[in-house]
Amino acid sequence: MHTVLTRGNATVAYTLSVLACLTFSCFLSTVFLDYRTEANINTVRVLVKNVPDYGASRERHDLGFVTFDLKTNLTGIFNWNVKQLFLYLTAEYQTPANQLNQVVLWDKIILRGENAVLDFKNMNTKYYFWDDGNGLKDNRNVSLYLSWNIIPNAGLLPSVQATGKHLFKFPADYATSSI
């Protein structure tokens, strides 16, 4: 006969194998789902200032101020394999110095069970909209995108971009008033 340790080892090994197969099956049941949804983004107020950057040097750089509206319904994304969503609003633009600039302006974490219908009006950005030069003034092609990372119970961590973007332009003159 087998000893108690041998039987215990066989039982634990079998249980872990079954759990691994179940976890993989759970992963396969949601890996091919389309997690995209429509997001409506609108800018309410857009300003650009030329201020000194005390963090790196005393040079003056552009600092953008954006107030935005955001409306989207993310309830369809949540299923049994989604623990939470990490949302972030990204601005993309092009300057003579850099072909692609991406700046995260705002983020939010939505846990399962929380309200996933977002309807924000006149939201300020959470993070500064710095440019590493003077590329924001009179920039006529700035795009805002809403994206999210899905934190699952089991499986991959996909990064998804919402359908719909918002194009806006910065003014041709620097703002002089305090924000």
Salt bridges, closest charged atoms under 4 A:
ASP34 OD1 - ARG36 NE 3.01
ASP107 OD1 - LYS126 NZ 2.64
ASP119 OD1 - LYS121 NZ 3.86
ASP138 OD1 - ARG140 NH2 3.11
